Amino acid sequence: MGPLSLWNAGIETSAEGFARDQAMMTVVADAGVPLARLWRRDRPALCLGRFHRRPAPAPGALERRWSGGRAVVLGPGVAAMTLVLPSVDGLGSGGEALRPDQVLNRALRPLLAALTAVGLAPFYAGRDLITAGGRTVAHASFNVAADGVCIVEQHVAVDTSFAELGRLLAEHDPEGVSVVDRDSFEPAASVGELATRQGPDAWEQTWSQEIVRAWNAGMGDLESWRSGVSLHLADRAAHEAFLAERGPLADDESSEVERTMLGAVEASARLCDGRLNGLLISGDIIAPFHTLDEISAGLEGKRPEPAVVRRVMTSVMSTPRNFILGTTELDGLIARLA
């Protein structure tokens, strides 16, 4: 990875975070340089992944992020990092091509070092969660935009345990619209419960030091990133539209759900004369934006027979840079809509 510019943004509102995410992605796409931002939210919130359905009406303390994966807890007691890279191979040595399952392995190295530095013995099993003493203390996810830019997001339970997820889901999504595995973070603990208590500010300093050491990072800020780049930050309407994406299941839609290695996945569609219309793949999955769209387009108007679904899935997944993490039985799930 080339020289990284790191910014500790401190406490942000949801709207500020959305605008800064967009700014980072624009700068990285235009300038081809990797950027990272440390941040925390100004209030407790439930954050859905990129592919979750959103309950309606939309509660105030409910967010959506750019990367896929599980729903997570945000707030002043949860430290987070957004890392934006010119391509999914940005973390490879000398530009080597990385498999999708290698991306988080590389991206999490500074975080694992930081957890070790505060006295924990972190364990990463190769998916999306980091544990210490058998209890989840951190989460990671990523996504790849249509222009190839890779967005990696990491969340660390510094003072607030991810066990809060169940309470927030009960408050903001009592009917289970978002199809989130409510037990994803059990058992869970905060870093403060398991290590020498140091607070979010001290944790961010430790994390920053490990990022600088691992990636030869230099400290920057948003204005320095935007220098020479024509960029307009997102307005409130754009933020609200992003939050409102993927609403509740319509009355005329069929749905099938299965538990997976990352939580839960839903396939839904309208069936007209037994043929799929508007197939939507939702839930706790990690995939590029375009991969799920290509699957849906390939199955539009087709009967969800196992052989048909397998043929479309094979065609889409054989295309370079298409991948889905979180489920290995998506074709079977879609076929169950019949």
N, C-alpha and C positions, 0 to 999 in steps of 0.2 A: 504494500500500500504506500502511496506517495505521502508527502507531508500532510498531516491532518491539522485542521484548525478546530480548536475546542473552545466552546463558550459555556460558562456557568451562568445560566439565565436566572437562577433563583426561583422565586415563587411566581407562577403565571396563572392567569385565568384561562378557561377553556378556549375563549376566542383568541387570546394572545398566542396560545400554543398552536392553534390551527393555522394562524397567519404565519408564524415562524416556521412551522413545518413546510408550508408552501414555499416560503422564501428559500429555505435550505434546498428543497428539491429543484427549484428554478436555478439557483446559483450552481449547484452541482451539475445539472444538465448543460448549462451554458459554458461553465468554466472547466468542467472535468476534474474538479478537486474534491476530496472527501471532507465532510464537515461533521461535527458532533456537538450536541447541546445537552447539558445537564439541566434538569428542571424538576420542579414540584408543583402540584396544583394548590390553589389558594383555599380549597375546601374539599371535604370528602366527596368522592364521586364514584359511580360505577362506570367503567370504561369498556364498551363493547369492542370486539375486534372488527376488522374490515368487512367480514362476511356474515355478521349476525343480523337477524331481524331486529328492528327497534320497536318496542311497545308504543302504543298510542293511547291517549295523548302523551306527548313527550314530557317526562318530568324534567325539572331543571338540572338536577345533579346527575345527569346521565350523558355520557360522552361516547364518541366513536373515534377510533384511531386509524391510521393509514395501513398498519400491518395486520395480518391475519392472526389466527390463534385464539386463545381463550379470552374470556372477559376477565378484567382485573380490577383491583381496588386502587384508586388514586387519592391524593390528599397531601397535606403538609408533612405527614409521616411516611410517605412513600417517595423515594428518590428514583428518578427515571433518566434514561439517556436515549436520545434519538440520534442515530448514526446514519448518515446518507452517503452512499458511495456511487461513483459513476457507473458501476456495473456490479453484478453479483460476484464477479471474480476479484473485486477490489481488495479482499482480505487474503488473497492467495500470494504465495511467495513468488516474486518476479512475474506477476500476472498470470500465474498458472490457473487453468480452469478448475473451478470447484464444483463438486456435486452439491445439489441443494441441501443434503443432510450435513454437509461440512460447513455451511455458512455460519450457523450459530456456534458451532464448536470453535471457530476462529474468533468470532465477535465477542465471545464471553471470556476470553483469556484475561483481560484487565480486571473484569469483575471478580473472577475467581481469585486473582491475586489480591484484590482489595479485601475480600472476605477473609482470606488467610491472614492478611496484615492486621485485622482487628481481633484475631484469636479464634476464628472458626476453622473447621475442617470441611470446606464445601465439597459437594459431590454433584457432578453433572453426568447424567445417564445417557446423554446424546439426543434428547428430545427438546423440551422447552422449559423445563423446571430445574432449579438448583436447590438442593437440600443441604441442611447441616444437622447432624444428629438425627437424621430421618425425618426432619420437618422442613417444609418448603419455605424458603426465604427470598427467592427471586424467580422471575419469569422473563422469558425472551420470545420475540416473534420477529418475522420479517415479511417483506413483500417486494415485488418487482413491478415497476410501472411499465407502461407501454413503450416508453423511450429507453428502457433498460436500466434506469436508475433504481438502485436497491435501497430500501428503507428498513433499518434494523432498530427495534425498540426493546429496551430492557427496563425492568421495574424491580426495585429492591424494597422489601418491607423493613424499613429502618426502625420506626416507632409504631407503625400500624401493621398488624398481622393480616395476611391475605385470608385468614379465617373470617374476616368481615364480609367476604363475598356473599355468603349465604344470607346475611341480614340485609345487605343492599339489594340483592335479587328479590327477596321477599317484599321489600319496600317499593322498588321501582318496576318489577316485572312479576307480580304475583301469579299471573296466568301462564308464565313460561313461554311467552311469545318468542324470546330470543334464543330458545333451545340451547341453553347453557347447562353444562354439567355442574350442578350446584355443589357437588362434593369435590371439585377439582383441586382445591387447596387444603384438603384435610389429610393428615395433620399439617398445620402451618404454625409459624412463629415469626416474630420480628427479630432483626439483628440485635436490637437492644435487650431482648429477653435472653439471648444465648451468648452474647459477648459483652465485653466492657462497654457500658452505656456511654455513648459519645454524642448522640443527637445527629440530626440530618446535616447540619452545617459541617461538623467534623467529618462525617461520613463522606460528604461530597469532596472534601479536601483530599481524603485518602483515595477515593476513586479517581479523582483528577490526576493525582500523582502516578497511579498505576497506568492510566491511559497515556500520559506523557511518556512514561518509561517504555511501554509496550509498542506504541505507535509513533514515537518521535513527534508528539503533538506540540503545537504552540497555542497559546491562549489568544482568543480573538473575541469579536462581538458581532452582532448582526450588521451594524453599519459598515464594518470593514469587509464583511462578506459581500455586501451589496455594492461595494465600490465598483463602478464601471459597468454595472448590470442594470438594464432597464427592468424595473420590477415594481409592481403595485401589490401591496398586501391585500389579503382577502377582506371583503366587507362582510357585514353581519349577515346579509342574505345568503352569501356563498357558504358561510359557516352553518347556518340553519338548514340549508339544502343538504349539506353533507351529513348532518346529524339525522335528517329525516329519511335518508335512503333506506331501502329494504324494510318497508313497513310490515304490519301484521299479515298473516295469511288471510286471503280473501275467502268468502263463503263458498265460492265455486271452485276452489283449488283443492287438490288432493295432496297429501303429505305423508312421507315416511321418514322415520328417525332411527338412527342407530348409535350406540355408544362406540367410541373409537379410542385410539391411543392418546389423542389430545383432548378428549371430552365427548362431544356429540356432534353429529352431522345430520342435516335435514335435506331431503330432496323434495321439491314441491312443483306442481304444474297444474294447469287446467287440462282436462282430458276431453277432447271433442271427437266423437266417433272413435274413441279408443286411442287417439293420437295426441302426442304431447304438444302443448302450447305454453310458451313462457316458462320453460324449465328454470328453476332457481335452486342453486346449491348453496346452502347456508350453514352457519355454525362455527365450530372450533377447528377451522382448517387453515393451513398456510399454503398459499398458491399465488402465482402471478395473476394480476387482474385479467389478463387476456385468456388464460387457460380455461377458466370456468365459462367465460363467454363463448369460447370456441366449442366446448362440449354442448352447451345449450343450443347454439346455432346448428350444430351438426345433427341434433336430435329433434329439431323443430319440425313438427308435422309428421313425425315417425311414430310407429307403435313401439312402446317400450318392451319389446321382446328381448330376452337375454342375448341372442345372437346379434341383433341389431345394435343394442347398446354396447356390447363388447367391440363390435366393428368400429363404431364411432370413437369409442374411448381409445382403442388401439391407434387409430389414425391420428387423433389429437395428441396423444402422449408420445408418439414417435417423433413429433416435431421438436427440433432443438429448443431448449430453454422452457419447455412446458413441463410442469411438475405439480404434484399435489402431495403435501405432507399432512398426515392426520387421519387418513383412511386408506385402506388397501382394497376395500370392497364397495367402492362407489358404483360400479356397474351393477352389482346386485341390488343395491339400495334403489337405484333409479328403476330397475326392472320391476321392483315391487310396487311401483305406482300403477301397474297395469290393472 
